Amino acid sequence: MPGYPTAVGFTKVPAGWLIEQCGWKGKQVGNTGAHKNQALVLVNYGNATGAEIMQHAFTIQQSVQEKFGITIVPEVNLIS
């Protein structure tokens, strides 16, 4: 598992790597999915609603938590 030490004694693990290891990179679910070249980028492939995209993000978060015991947190503002 790749990691980068931080100034406060913790290790930062790349979220993209974690997502990819869970099989999400390039995976489409309905009208949404993770980009084929960048696991951190969520894609609307058609008529996905904002709620569907948010649900997809939460599903990815949950799978990373279950597999690695690491909680990933979005770095964007989510408006519902």
mmCIF file of the N, C-alpha and C atoms, coordinates in Angstrom:
data_MODEL
# 
_entry.id   MODEL 
# 
loop_
_atom_site.group_PDB 
_atom_site.id 
_atom_site.type_symbol 
_atom_site.label_atom_id 
_atom_site.label_alt_id 
_atom_site.label_comp_id 
_atom_site.label_asym_id 
_atom_site.label_entity_id 
_atom_site.label_seq_id 
_atom_site.pdbx_PDB_ins_code 
_atom_site.Cartn_x 
_atom_site.Cartn_y 
_atom_site.Cartn_z 
_atom_site.occupancy 
_atom_site.B_iso_or_equiv 
_atom_site.pdbx_formal_charge 
_atom_site.auth_seq_id 
_atom_site.auth_comp_id 
_atom_site.auth_asym_id 
_atom_site.auth_atom_id 
_atom_site.pdbx_PDB_model_num 
ATOM 1   N N  . MET A 1 1  ? 0.854   -1.168 0.000   1.00 0.00 ? 1  MET A N  1 
ATOM 2   C CA . MET A 1 1  ? 0.000   0.000  0.000   1.00 0.00 ? 1  MET A CA 1 
ATOM 3   C C  . MET A 1 1  ? 0.904   1.235  0.000   1.00 0.00 ? 1  MET A C  1 
ATOM 4   N N  . PRO A 1 2  ? 0.729   2.112  -0.974  1.00 0.00 ? 2  PRO A N  1 
ATOM 5   C CA . PRO A 1 2  ? 1.532   3.330  -0.984  1.00 0.00 ? 2  PRO A CA 1 
ATOM 6   C C  . PRO A 1 2  ? 1.093   4.286  0.122   1.00 0.00 ? 2  PRO A C  1 
ATOM 7   N N  . GLY A 1 3  ? 2.026   5.036  0.635   1.00 0.00 ? 3  GLY A N  1 
ATOM 8   C CA . GLY A 1 3  ? 1.697   6.006  1.663   1.00 0.00 ? 3  GLY A CA 1 
ATOM 9   C C  . GLY A 1 3  ? 2.739   7.099  1.716   1.00 0.00 ? 3  GLY A C  1 
ATOM 10  N N  . TYR A 1 4  ? 2.333   8.245  2.238   1.00 0.00 ? 4  TYR A N  1 
ATOM 11  C CA . TYR A 1 4  ? 3.202   9.406  2.333   1.00 0.00 ? 4  TYR A CA 1 
ATOM 12  C C  . TYR A 1 4  ? 3.138   9.949  3.743   1.00 0.00 ? 4  TYR A C  1 
ATOM 13  N N  . PRO A 1 5  ? 4.289   10.035 4.430   1.00 0.00 ? 5  PRO A N  1 
ATOM 14  C CA . PRO A 1 5  ? 4.258   10.555 5.804   1.00 0.00 ? 5  PRO A CA 1 
ATOM 15  C C  . PRO A 1 5  ? 3.819   12.012 5.839   1.00 0.00 ? 5  PRO A C  1 
ATOM 16  N N  . THR A 1 6  ? 3.095   12.352 6.891   1.00 0.00 ? 6  THR A N  1 
ATOM 17  C CA . THR A 1 6  ? 2.665   13.741 7.084   1.00 0.00 ? 6  THR A CA 1 
ATOM 18  C C  . THR A 1 6  ? 3.473   14.354 8.214   1.00 0.00 ? 6  THR A C  1 
ATOM 19  N N  . ALA A 1 7  ? 3.328   15.630 8.371   1.00 0.00 ? 7  ALA A N  1 
ATOM 20  C CA . ALA A 1 7  ? 4.085   16.350 9.387   1.00 0.00 ? 7  ALA A CA 1 
ATOM 21  C C  . ALA A 1 7  ? 3.673   15.974 10.803  1.00 0.00 ? 7  ALA A C  1 
ATOM 22  N N  . VAL A 1 8  ? 2.494   15.410 10.984  1.00 0.00 ? 8  VAL A N  1 
ATOM 23  C CA . VAL A 1 8  ? 2.000   15.116 12.330  1.00 0.00 ? 8  VAL A CA 1 
ATOM 24  C C  . VAL A 1 8  ? 2.129   13.634 12.690  1.00 0.00 ? 8  VAL A C  1 
ATOM 25  N N  . GLY A 1 9  ? 2.935   12.890 11.927  1.00 0.00 ? 9  GLY A N  1 
ATOM 26  C CA . GLY A 1 9  ? 3.180   11.498 12.279  1.00 0.00 ? 9  GLY A CA 1 
ATOM 27  C C  . GLY A 1 9  ? 2.184   10.494 11.721  1.00 0.00 ? 9  GLY A C  1 
ATOM 28  N N  . PHE A 1 10 ? 1.292   10.933 10.854  1.00 0.00 ? 10 PHE A N  1 
ATOM 29  C CA . PHE A 1 10 ? 0.354   10.035 10.219  1.00 0.00 ? 10 PHE A CA 1 
ATOM 30  C C  . PHE A 1 10 ? 0.844   9.714  8.812   1.00 0.00 ? 10 PHE A C  1 
ATOM 31  N N  . THR A 1 11 ? 0.208   8.757  8.181   1.00 0.00 ? 11 THR A N  1 
ATOM 32  C CA . THR A 1 11 ? 0.528   8.425  6.799   1.00 0.00 ? 11 THR A CA 1 
ATOM 33  C C  . THR A 1 11 ? -0.687  8.683  5.935   1.00 0.00 ? 11 THR A C  1 
ATOM 34  N N  . LYS A 1 12 ? -0.485  9.428  4.862   1.00 0.00 ? 12 LYS A N  1 
ATOM 35  C CA . LYS A 1 12 ? -1.565  9.702  3.913   1.00 0.00 ? 12 LYS A CA 1 
ATOM 36  C C  . LYS A 1 12 ? -1.524  8.620  2.838   1.00 0.00 ? 12 LYS A C  1 
ATOM 37  N N  . VAL A 1 13 ? -2.657  7.952  2.643   1.00 0.00 ? 13 VAL A N  1 
ATOM 38  C CA . VAL A 1 13 ? -2.779  6.912  1.630   1.00 0.00 ? 13 VAL A CA 1 
ATOM 39  C C  . VAL A 1 13 ? -3.595  7.487  0.471   1.00 0.00 ? 13 VAL A C  1 
ATOM 40  N N  . PRO A 1 14 ? -3.128  7.336  -0.760  1.00 0.00 ? 14 PRO A N  1 
ATOM 41  C CA . PRO A 1 14 ? -3.854  7.904  -1.900  1.00 0.00 ? 14 PRO A CA 1 
ATOM 42  C C  . PRO A 1 14 ? -5.248  7.281  -2.058  1.00 0.00 ? 14 PRO A C  1 
ATOM 43  N N  . ALA A 1 15 ? -6.280  8.121  -2.017  1.00 0.00 ? 15 ALA A N  1 
ATOM 44  C CA . ALA A 1 15 ? -7.655  7.635  -2.143  1.00 0.00 ? 15 ALA A CA 1 
ATOM 45  C C  . ALA A 1 15 ? -7.879  6.976  -3.494  1.00 0.00 ? 15 ALA A C  1 
ATOM 46  N N  . GLY A 1 16 ? -7.265  7.515  -4.551  1.00 0.00 ? 16 GLY A N  1 
ATOM 47  C CA . GLY A 1 16 ? -7.426  6.914  -5.877  1.00 0.00 ? 16 GLY A CA 1 
ATOM 48  C C  . GLY A 1 16 ? -6.941  5.478  -5.907  1.00 0.00 ? 16 GLY A C  1 
ATOM 49  N N  . TRP A 1 17 ? -5.830  5.212  -5.235  1.00 0.00 ? 17 TRP A N  1 
ATOM 50  C CA . TRP A 1 17 ? -5.293  3.855  -5.170  1.00 0.00 ? 17 TRP A CA 1 
ATOM 51  C C  . TRP A 1 17 ? -6.253  2.933  -4.425  1.00 0.00 ? 17 TRP A C  1 
ATOM 52  N N  . LEU A 1 18 ? -6.794  3.415  -3.303  1.00 0.00 ? 18 LEU A N  1 
ATOM 53  C CA . LEU A 1 18 ? -7.740  2.610  -2.528  1.00 0.00 ? 18 LEU A CA 1 
ATOM 54  C C  . LEU A 1 18 ? -8.978  2.275  -3.353  1.00 0.00 ? 18 LEU A C  1 
ATOM 55  N N  . ILE A 1 19 ? -9.507  3.272  -4.049  1.00 0.00 ? 19 ILE A N  1 
ATOM 56  C CA . ILE A 1 19 ? -10.705 3.080  -4.877  1.00 0.00 ? 19 ILE A CA 1 
ATOM 57  C C  . ILE A 1 19 ? -10.424 2.087  -5.993  1.00 0.00 ? 19 ILE A C  1 
ATOM 58  N N  . GLU A 1 20 ? -9.261  2.228  -6.615  1.00 0.00 ? 20 GLU A N  1 
ATOM 59  C CA . GLU A 1 20 ? -8.886  1.316  -7.694  1.00 0.00 ? 20 GLU A CA 1 
ATOM 60  C C  . GLU A 1 20 ? -8.755  -0.119 -7.191  1.00 0.00 ? 20 GLU A C  1 
ATOM 61  N N  . GLN A 1 21 ? -8.168  -0.295 -6.009  1.00 0.00 ? 21 GLN A N  1 
ATOM 62  C CA . GLN A 1 21 ? -8.001  -1.632 -5.442  1.00 0.00 ? 21 GLN A CA 1 
ATOM 63  C C  . GLN A 1 21 ? -9.348  -2.290 -5.106  1.00 0.00 ? 21 GLN A C  1 
ATOM 64  N N  . CYS A 1 22 ? -10.366 -1.478 -4.906  1.00 0.00 ? 22 CYS A N  1 
ATOM 65  C CA . CYS A 1 22 ? -11.714 -2.004 -4.642  1.00 0.00 ? 22 CYS A CA 1 
ATOM 66  C C  . CYS A 1 22 ? -12.472 -2.300 -5.938  1.00 0.00 ? 22 CYS A C  1 
ATOM 67  N N  . GLY A 1 23 ? -11.847 -2.060 -7.073  1.00 0.00 ? 23 GLY A N  1 
ATOM 68  C CA . GLY A 1 23 ? -12.454 -2.413 -8.353  1.00 0.00 ? 23 GLY A CA 1 
ATOM 69  C C  . GLY A 1 23 ? -13.352 -1.368 -8.968  1.00 0.00 ? 23 GLY A C  1 
ATOM 70  N N  . TRP A 1 24 ? -13.286 -0.130 -8.502  1.00 0.00 ? 24 TRP A N  1 
ATOM 71  C CA . TRP A 1 24 ? -14.206 0.898  -9.003  1.00 0.00 ? 24 TRP A CA 1 
ATOM 72  C C  . TRP A 1 24 ? -13.696 1.635  -10.223 1.00 0.00 ? 24 TRP A C  1 
ATOM 73  N N  . LYS A 1 25 ? -12.403 1.696  -10.442 1.00 0.00 ? 25 LYS A N  1 
ATOM 74  C CA . LYS A 1 25 ? -11.860 2.446  -11.573 1.00 0.00 ? 25 LYS A CA 1 
ATOM 75  C C  . LYS A 1 25 ? -12.421 1.886  -12.883 1.00 0.00 ? 25 LYS A C  1 
ATOM 76  N N  . GLY A 1 26 ? -13.094 2.754  -13.649 1.00 0.00 ? 26 GLY A N  1 
ATOM 77  C CA . GLY A 1 26 ? -13.674 2.352  -14.923 1.00 0.00 ? 26 GLY A CA 1 
ATOM 78  C C  . GLY A 1 26 ? -14.994 1.614  -14.823 1.00 0.00 ? 26 GLY A C  1 
ATOM 79  N N  . LYS A 1 27 ? -15.497 1.413  -13.623 1.00 0.00 ? 27 LYS A N  1 
ATOM 80  C CA . LYS A 1 27 ? -16.740 0.665  -13.441 1.00 0.00 ? 27 LYS A CA 1 
ATOM 81  C C  . LYS A 1 27 ? -17.945 1.595  -13.543 1.00 0.00 ? 27 LYS A C  1 
ATOM 82  N N  . GLN A 1 28 ? -18.907 1.191  -14.356 1.00 0.00 ? 28 GLN A N  1 
ATOM 83  C CA . GLN A 1 28 ? -20.139 1.953  -14.524 1.00 0.00 ? 28 GLN A CA 1 
ATOM 84  C C  . GLN A 1 28 ? -21.276 1.230  -13.821 1.00 0.00 ? 28 GLN A C  1 
ATOM 85  N N  . VAL A 1 29 ? -22.082 1.979  -13.075 1.00 0.00 ? 29 VAL A N  1 
ATOM 86  C CA . VAL A 1 29 ? -23.263 1.444  -12.401 1.00 0.00 ? 29 VAL A CA 1 
ATOM 87  C C  . VAL A 1 29 ? -24.435 2.324  -12.819 1.00 0.00 ? 29 VAL A C  1 
ATOM 88  N N  . GLY A 1 30 ? -25.322 1.780  -13.626 1.00 0.00 ? 30 GLY A N  1 
ATOM 89  C CA . GLY A 1 30 ? -26.417 2.590  -14.141 1.00 0.00 ? 30 GLY A CA 1 
ATOM 90  C C  . GLY A 1 30 ? -25.863 3.698  -15.013 1.00 0.00 ? 30 GLY A C  1 
ATOM 91  N N  . ASN A 1 31 ? -26.228 4.925  -14.711 1.00 0.00 ? 31 ASN A N  1 
ATOM 92  C CA . ASN A 1 31 ? -25.774 6.082  -15.485 1.00 0.00 ? 31 ASN A CA 1 
ATOM 93  C C  . ASN A 1 31 ? -24.587 6.807  -14.865 1.00 0.00 ? 31 ASN A C  1 
ATOM 94  N N  . THR A 1 32 ? -23.982 6.224  -13.829 1.00 0.00 ? 32 THR A N  1 
ATOM 95  C CA . THR A 1 32 ? -22.844 6.863  -13.183 1.00 0.00 ? 32 THR A CA 1 
ATOM 96  C C  . THR A 1 32 ? -21.711 5.863  -13.016 1.00 0.00 ? 32 THR A C  1 
ATOM 97  N N  . GLY A 1 33 ? -20.537 6.362  -12.737 1.00 0.00 ? 33 GLY A N  1 
ATOM 98  C CA . GLY A 1 33 ? -19.396 5.470  -12.550 1.00 0.00 ? 33 GLY A CA 1 
ATOM 99  C C  . GLY A 1 33 ? -18.137 6.253  -12.254 1.00 0.00 ? 33 GLY A C  1 
ATOM 100 N N  . ALA A 1 34 ? -17.036 5.522  -12.106 1.00 0.00 ? 34 ALA A N  1 
ATOM 101 C CA . ALA A 1 34 ? -15.726 6.131  -11.919 1.00 0.00 ? 34 ALA A CA 1 
ATOM 102 C C  . ALA A 1 34 ? -15.010 6.123  -13.269 1.00 0.00 ? 34 ALA A C  1 
ATOM 103 N N  . HIS A 1 35 ? -14.320 7.185  -13.569 1.00 0.00 ? 35 HIS A N  1 
ATOM 104 C CA . HIS A 1 35 ? -13.644 7.341  -14.859 1.00 0.00 ? 35 HIS A CA 1 
ATOM 105 C C  . HIS A 1 35 ? -12.652 6.203  -15.103 1.00 0.00 ? 35 HIS A C  1 
ATOM 106 N N  . LYS A 1 36 ? -12.496 5.807  -16.357 1.00 0.00 ? 36 LYS A N  1 
ATOM 107 C CA . LYS A 1 36 ? -11.623 4.676  -16.707 1.00 0.00 ? 36 LYS A CA 1 
ATOM 108 C C  . LYS A 1 36 ? -10.143 4.980  -16.476 1.00 0.00 ? 36 LYS A C  1 
ATOM 109 N N  . ASN A 1 37 ? -9.761  6.261  -16.462 1.00 0.00 ? 37 ASN A N  1 
ATOM 110 C CA . ASN A 1 37 ? -8.355  6.625  -16.281 1.00 0.00 ? 37 ASN A CA 1 
ATOM 111 C C  . ASN A 1 37 ? -8.038  7.231  -14.925 1.00 0.00 ? 37 ASN A C  1 
ATOM 112 N N  . GLN A 1 38 ? -9.059  7.628  -14.174 1.00 0.00 ? 38 GLN A N  1 
ATOM 113 C CA . GLN A 1 38 ? -8.840  8.307  -12.895 1.00 0.00 ? 38 GLN A CA 1 
ATOM 114 C C  . GLN A 1 38 ? -9.967  7.941  -11.934 1.00 0.00 ? 38 GLN A C  1 
ATOM 115 N N  . ALA A 1 39 ? -9.654  7.067  -10.998 1.00 0.00 ? 39 ALA A N  1 
ATOM 116 C CA . ALA A 1 39 ? -10.674 6.540  -10.090 1.00 0.00 ? 39 ALA A CA 1 
ATOM 117 C C  . ALA A 1 39 ? -11.343 7.606  -9.232  1.00 0.00 ? 39 ALA A C  1 
ATOM 118 N N  . LEU A 1 40 ? -10.685 8.743  -9.022  1.00 0.00 ? 40 LEU A N  1 
ATOM 119 C CA . LEU A 1 40 ? -11.261 9.798  -8.188  1.00 0.00 ? 40 LEU A CA 1 
ATOM 120 C C  . LEU A 1 40 ? -12.331 10.608 -8.897  1.00 0.00 ? 40 LEU A C  1 
ATOM 121 N N  . VAL A 1 41 ? -12.439 10.458 -10.205 1.00 0.00 ? 41 VAL A N  1 
ATOM 122 C CA . VAL A 1 41 ? -13.382 11.254 -10.983 1.00 0.00 ? 41 VAL A CA 1 
ATOM 123 C C  . VAL A 1 41 ? -14.662 10.458 -11.200 1.00 0.00 ? 41 VAL A C  1 
ATOM 124 N N  . LEU A 1 42 ? -15.783 10.986 -10.695 1.00 0.00 ? 42 LEU A N  1 
ATOM 125 C CA . LEU A 1 42 ? -17.075 10.351 -10.932 1.00 0.00 ? 42 LEU A CA 1 
ATOM 126 C C  . LEU A 1 42 ? -17.681 10.933 -12.200 1.00 0.00 ? 42 LEU A C  1 
ATOM 127 N N  . VAL A 1 43 ? -18.337 10.069 -12.973 1.00 0.00 ? 43 VAL A N  1 
ATOM 128 C CA . VAL A 1 43 ? -18.839 10.446 -14.288 1.00 0.00 ? 43 VAL A CA 1 
ATOM 129 C C  . VAL A 1 43 ? -20.340 10.215 -14.367 1.00 0.00 ? 43 VAL A C  1 
ATOM 130 N N  . ASN A 1 44 ? -21.047 11.168 -14.977 1.00 0.00 ? 44 ASN A N  1 
ATOM 131 C CA . ASN A 1 44 ? -22.460 11.007 -15.303 1.00 0.00 ? 44 ASN A CA 1 
ATOM 132 C C  . ASN A 1 44 ? -22.503 10.548 -16.761 1.00 0.00 ? 44 ASN A C  1 
ATOM 133 N N  . TYR A 1 45 ? -22.842 9.287  -16.986 1.00 0.00 ? 45 TYR A N  1 
ATOM 134 C CA . TYR A 1 45 ? -22.845 8.717  -18.324 1.00 0.00 ? 45 TYR A CA 1 
ATOM 135 C C  . TYR A 1 45 ? -24.134 8.966  -19.088 1.00 0.00 ? 45 TYR A C  1 
ATOM 136 N N  . GLY A 1 46 ? -25.062 9.654  -18.505 1.00 0.00 ? 46 GLY A N  1 
ATOM 137 C CA . GLY A 1 46 ? -26.317 9.888  -19.212 1.00 0.00 ? 46 GLY A CA 1 
ATOM 138 C C  . GLY A 1 46 ? -27.254 10.749 -18.409 1.00 0.00 ? 46 GLY A C  1 
ATOM 139 N N  . ASN A 1 47 ? -28.178 10.114 -17.769 1.00 0.00 ? 47 ASN A N  1 
ATOM 140 C CA . ASN A 1 47 ? -29.231 10.838 -17.069 1.00 0.00 ? 47 ASN A CA 1 
ATOM 141 C C  . ASN A 1 47 ? -29.187 10.646 -15.556 1.00 0.00 ? 47 ASN A C  1 
ATOM 142 N N  . ALA A 1 48 ? -28.011 10.427 -15.008 1.00 0.00 ? 48 ALA A N  1 
ATOM 143 C CA . ALA A 1 48 ? -27.911 10.232 -13.564 1.00 0.00 ? 48 ALA A CA 1 
ATOM 144 C C  . ALA A 1 48 ? -28.289 11.524 -12.835 1.00 0.00 ? 48 ALA A C  1 
ATOM 145 N N  . THR A 1 49 ? -29.000 11.375 -11.759 1.00 0.00 ? 49 THR A N  1 
ATOM 146 C CA . THR A 1 49 ? -29.341 12.529 -10.923 1.00 0.00 ? 49 THR A CA 1 
ATOM 147 C C  . THR A 1 49 ? -28.199 12.799 -9.953  1.00 0.00 ? 49 THR A C  1 
ATOM 148 N N  . GLY A 1 50 ? -28.231 13.958 -9.347  1.00 0.00 ? 50 GLY A N  1 
ATOM 149 C CA . GLY A 1 50 ? -27.244 14.263 -8.325  1.00 0.00 ? 50 GLY A CA 1 
ATOM 150 C C  . GLY A 1 50 ? -27.291 13.262 -7.192  1.00 0.00 ? 50 GLY A C  1 
ATOM 151 N N  . ALA A 1 51 ? -28.484 12.840 -6.846  1.00 0.00 ? 51 ALA A N  1 
ATOM 152 C CA . ALA A 1 51 ? -28.647 11.850 -5.770  1.00 0.00 ? 51 ALA A CA 1 
ATOM 153 C C  . ALA A 1 51 ? -28.003 10.517 -6.143  1.00 0.00 ? 51 ALA A C  1 
ATOM 154 N N  . GLU A 1 52 ? -28.123 10.130 -7.416  1.00 0.00 ? 52 GLU A N  1 
ATOM 155 C CA . GLU A 1 52 ? -27.504 8.874  -7.861  1.00 0.00 ? 52 GLU A CA 1 
ATOM 156 C C  . GLU A 1 52 ? -25.979 8.963  -7.801  1.00 0.00 ? 52 GLU A C  1 
ATOM 157 N N  . ILE A 1 53 ? -25.445 10.095 -8.186  1.00 0.00 ? 53 ILE A N  1 
ATOM 158 C CA . ILE A 1 53 ? -23.996 10.278 -8.139  1.00 0.00 ? 53 ILE A CA 1 
ATOM 159 C C  . ILE A 1 53 ? -23.513 10.277 -6.692  1.00 0.00 ? 53 ILE A C  1 
ATOM 160 N N  . MET A 1 54 ? -24.233 10.952 -5.811  1.00 0.00 ? 54 MET A N  1 
ATOM 161 C CA . MET A 1 54 ? -23.875 10.943 -4.393  1.00 0.00 ? 54 MET A CA 1 
ATOM 162 C C  . MET A 1 54 ? -23.950 9.533  -3.821  1.00 0.00 ? 54 MET A C  1 
ATOM 163 N N  . GLN A 1 55 ? -24.976 8.773  -4.186  1.00 0.00 ? 55 GLN A N  1 
ATOM 164 C CA . GLN A 1 55 ? -25.107 7.403  -3.699  1.00 0.00 ? 55 GLN A CA 1 
ATOM 165 C C  . GLN A 1 55 ? -23.942 6.553  -4.181  1.00 0.00 ? 55 GLN A C  1 
ATOM 166 N N  . HIS A 1 56 ? -23.534 6.772  -5.428  1.00 0.00 ? 56 HIS A N  1 
ATOM 167 C CA . HIS A 1 56 ? -22.390 6.034  -5.967  1.00 0.00 ? 56 HIS A CA 1 
ATOM 168 C C  . HIS A 1 56 ? -21.126 6.363  -5.165  1.00 0.00 ? 56 HIS A C  1 
ATOM 169 N N  . ALA A 1 57 ? -20.934 7.636  -4.859  1.00 0.00 ? 57 ALA A N  1 
ATOM 170 C CA . ALA A 1 57 ? -19.777 8.047  -4.059  1.00 0.00 ? 57 ALA A CA 1 
ATOM 171 C C  . ALA A 1 57 ? -19.815 7.391  -2.681  1.00 0.00 ? 57 ALA A C  1 
ATOM 172 N N  . PHE A 1 58 ? -20.985 7.370  -2.051  1.00 0.00 ? 58 PHE A N  1 
ATOM 173 C CA . PHE A 1 58 ? -21.112 6.753  -0.729  1.00 0.00 ? 58 PHE A CA 1 
ATOM 174 C C  . PHE A 1 58 ? -20.859 5.249  -0.794  1.00 0.00 ? 58 PHE A C  1 
ATOM 175 N N  . THR A 1 59 ? -21.282 4.607  -1.870  1.00 0.00 ? 59 THR A N  1 
ATOM 176 C CA . THR A 1 59 ? -21.035 3.175  -2.040  1.00 0.00 ? 59 THR A CA 1 
ATOM 177 C C  . THR A 1 59 ? -19.535 2.899  -2.158  1.00 0.00 ? 59 THR A C  1 
ATOM 178 N N  . ILE A 1 60 ? -18.839 3.754  -2.897  1.00 0.00 ? 60 ILE A N  1 
ATOM 179 C CA . ILE A 1 60 ? -17.388 3.620  -3.021  1.00 0.00 ? 60 ILE A CA 1 
ATOM 180 C C  . ILE A 1 60 ? -16.727 3.809  -1.658  1.00 0.00 ? 60 ILE A C  1 
ATOM 181 N N  . GLN A 1 61 ? -17.143 4.835  -0.927  1.00 0.00 ? 61 GLN A N  1 
ATOM 182 C CA . GLN A 1 61 ? -16.595 5.080  0.411   1.00 0.00 ? 61 GLN A CA 1 
ATOM 183 C C  . GLN A 1 61 ? -16.779 3.852  1.295   1.00 0.00 ? 61 GLN A C  1 
ATOM 184 N N  . GLN A 1 62 ? -17.961 3.281  1.268   1.00 0.00 ? 62 GLN A N  1 
ATOM 185 C CA . GLN A 1 62 ? -18.265 2.126  2.101   1.00 0.00 ? 62 GLN A CA 1 
ATOM 186 C C  . GLN A 1 62 ? -17.390 0.936  1.731   1.00 0.00 ? 62 GLN A C  1 
ATOM 187 N N  . SER A 1 63 ? -17.170 0.711  0.437   1.00 0.00 ? 63 SER A N  1 
ATOM 188 C CA . SER A 1 63 ? -16.358 -0.435 0.028   1.00 0.00 ? 63 SER A CA 1 
ATOM 189 C C  . SER A 1 63 ? -14.901 -0.264 0.459   1.00 0.00 ? 63 SER A C  1 
ATOM 190 N N  . VAL A 1 64 ? -14.386 0.964  0.415   1.00 0.00 ? 64 VAL A N  1 
ATOM 191 C CA . VAL A 1 64 ? -13.022 1.218  0.884   1.00 0.00 ? 64 VAL A CA 1 
ATOM 192 C C  . VAL A 1 64 ? -12.941 0.989  2.389   1.00 0.00 ? 64 VAL A C  1 
ATOM 193 N N  . GLN A 1 65 ? -13.938 1.452  3.115   1.00 0.00 ? 65 GLN A N  1 
ATOM 194 C CA . GLN A 1 65 ? -13.983 1.248  4.574   1.00 0.00 ? 65 GLN A CA 1 
ATOM 195 C C  . GLN A 1 65 ? -13.995 -0.245 4.905   1.00 0.00 ? 65 GLN A C  1 
ATOM 196 N N  . GLU A 1 66 ? -14.814 -1.003 4.198   1.00 0.00 ? 66 GLU A N  1 
ATOM 197 C CA . GLU A 1 66 ? -14.928 -2.442 4.465   1.00 0.00 ? 66 GLU A CA 1 
ATOM 198 C C  . GLU A 1 66 ? -13.641 -3.191 4.130   1.00 0.00 ? 66 GLU A C  1 
ATOM 199 N N  . LYS A 1 67 ? -12.997 -2.834 3.038   1.00 0.00 ? 67 LYS A N  1 
ATOM 200 C CA . LYS A 1 67 ? -11.807 -3.563 2.591   1.00 0.00 ? 67 LYS A CA 1 
ATOM 201 C C  . LYS A 1 67 ? -10.556 -3.180 3.368   1.00 0.00 ? 67 LYS A C  1 
ATOM 202 N N  . PHE A 1 68 ? -10.390 -1.881 3.664   1.00 0.00 ? 68 PHE A N  1 
ATOM 203 C CA . PHE A 1 68 ? -9.145  -1.403 4.260   1.00 0.00 ? 68 PHE A CA 1 
ATOM 204 C C  . PHE A 1 68 ? -9.288  -0.842 5.669   1.00 0.00 ? 68 PHE A C  1 
ATOM 205 N N  . GLY A 1 69 ? -10.517 -0.584 6.112   1.00 0.00 ? 69 GLY A N  1 
ATOM 206 C CA . GLY A 1 69 ? -10.708 0.042  7.416   1.00 0.00 ? 69 GLY A CA 1 
ATOM 207 C C  . GLY A 1 69 ? -10.301 1.513  7.411   1.00 0.00 ? 69 GLY A C  1 
ATOM 208 N N  . ILE A 1 70 ? -10.309 2.109  6.215   1.00 0.00 ? 70 ILE A N  1 
ATOM 209 C CA . ILE A 1 70 ? -9.933  3.511  6.056   1.00 0.00 ? 70 ILE A CA 1 
ATOM 210 C C  . ILE A 1 70 ? -11.147 4.283  5.563   1.00 0.00 ? 70 ILE A C  1 
ATOM 211 N N  . THR A 1 71 ? -11.418 5.409  6.215   1.00 0.00 ? 71 THR A N  1 
ATOM 212 C CA . THR A 1 71 ? -12.529 6.260  5.807   1.00 0.00 ? 71 THR A CA 1 
ATOM 213 C C  . THR A 1 71 ? -12.003 7.333  4.857   1.00 0.00 ? 71 THR A C  1 
ATOM 214 N N  . ILE A 1 72 ? -12.529 7.347  3.632   1.00 0.00 ? 72 ILE A N  1 
ATOM 215 C CA . ILE A 1 72 ? -12.167 8.417  2.709   1.00 0.00 ? 72 ILE A CA 1 
ATOM 216 C C  . ILE A 1 72 ? -13.254 9.477  2.755   1.00 0.00 ? 72 ILE A C  1 
ATOM 217 N N  . VAL A 1 73 ? -12.840 10.722 2.631   1.00 0.00 ? 73 VAL A N  1 
ATOM 218 C CA . VAL A 1 73 ? -13.742 11.861 2.764   1.00 0.00 ? 73 VAL A CA 1 
ATOM 219 C C  . VAL A 1 73 ? -13.643 12.713 1.497   1.00 0.00 ? 73 VAL A C  1 
ATOM 220 N N  . PRO A 1 74 ? -14.782 13.064 0.888   1.00 0.00 ? 74 PRO A N  1 
ATOM 221 C CA . PRO A 1 74 ? -14.732 13.920 -0.301  1.00 0.00 ? 74 PRO A CA 1 
ATOM 222 C C  . PRO A 1 74 ? -14.089 15.271 0.021   1.00 0.00 ? 74 PRO A C  1 
ATOM 223 N N  . GLU A 1 75 ? -13.323 15.784 -0.929  1.00 0.00 ? 75 GLU A N  1 
ATOM 224 C CA . GLU A 1 75 ? -12.703 17.095 -0.756  1.00 0.00 ? 75 GLU A CA 1 
ATOM 225 C C  . GLU A 1 75 ? -13.495 18.178 -1.478  1.00 0.00 ? 75 GLU A C  1 
ATOM 226 N N  . VAL A 1 76 ? -14.691 17.846 -1.874  1.00 0.00 ? 76 VAL A N  1 
ATOM 227 C CA . VAL A 1 76 ? -15.552 18.820 -2.558  1.00 0.00 ? 76 VAL A CA 1 
ATOM 228 C C  . VAL A 1 76 ? -16.737 19.142 -1.655  1.00 0.00 ? 76 VAL A C  1 
ATOM 229 N N  . ASN A 1 77 ? -17.420 20.225 -1.965  1.00 0.00 ? 77 ASN A N  1 
ATOM 230 C CA . ASN A 1 77 ? -18.650 20.557 -1.249  1.00 0.00 ? 77 ASN A CA 1 
ATOM 231 C C  . ASN A 1 77 ? -19.800 19.877 -1.960  1.00 0.00 ? 77 ASN A C  1 
ATOM 232 N N  . LEU A 1 78 ? -20.578 19.110 -1.217  1.00 0.00 ? 78 LEU A N  1 
ATOM 233 C CA . LEU A 1 78 ? -21.747 18.443 -1.765  1.00 0.00 ? 78 LEU A CA 1 
ATOM 234 C C  . LEU A 1 78 ? -22.991 19.237 -1.409  1.00 0.00 ? 78 LEU A C  1 
ATOM 235 N N  . ILE A 1 79 ? -23.774 19.561 -2.390  1.00 0.00 ? 79 ILE A N  1 
ATOM 236 C CA . ILE A 1 79 ? -25.009 20.325 -2.190  1.00 0.00 ? 79 ILE A CA 1 
ATOM 237 C C  . ILE A 1 79 ? -26.160 19.445 -2.638  1.00 0.00 ? 79 ILE A C  1 
ATOM 238 N N  . SER A 1 80 ? -27.096 19.205 -1.752  1.00 0.00 ? 80 SER A N  1 
ATOM 239 C CA . SER A 1 80 ? -28.226 18.353 -2.143  1.00 0.00 ? 80 SER A CA 1 
ATOM 240 C C  . SER A 1 80 ? -29.513 19.146 -2.151  1.00 0.00 ? 80 SER A C  1 
# 
